[in-house]
Amino acid sequence: KEGYKHPEYLATRHIVICSFETLANEVHFVETNRKSESLRRPCKYLITPTPLLAVEWWRICVDEAQVIEGNSLGQSNTVTEMCWKLNAVNRWCVTGTPITNTVQSEFQR
């Protein structure tokens, strides 16, 4: 809610809390400045890439991990895509919801 945070600022923080809504919105800023054949004229402005991808995170903890689980067709949602694109040394997923399938299915991409 406070707006853009520079990657250098984020890198100095021990804890950064980010909502699923923010992750879903930021996925649109991952592939920046790509050409679009659907436009009559090229864009005259640059899209600022998401600062979340500019930081190498030591650990990413995802609460309510069932939110990032793919659907029955193996398709993922935008939050899942963004979680996988984040640069991290360690990834943790936590949930209070019981596992519905198998433990292995929870780790499939």
Summary of the structure (lengths in Angstrom):
residues: 109
radius of gyration: 16.2
end to end distance: 30.4
largest distance: 51.1
contacts: 204
relative contact order: 0.18
helix: 31%
strand: 13%
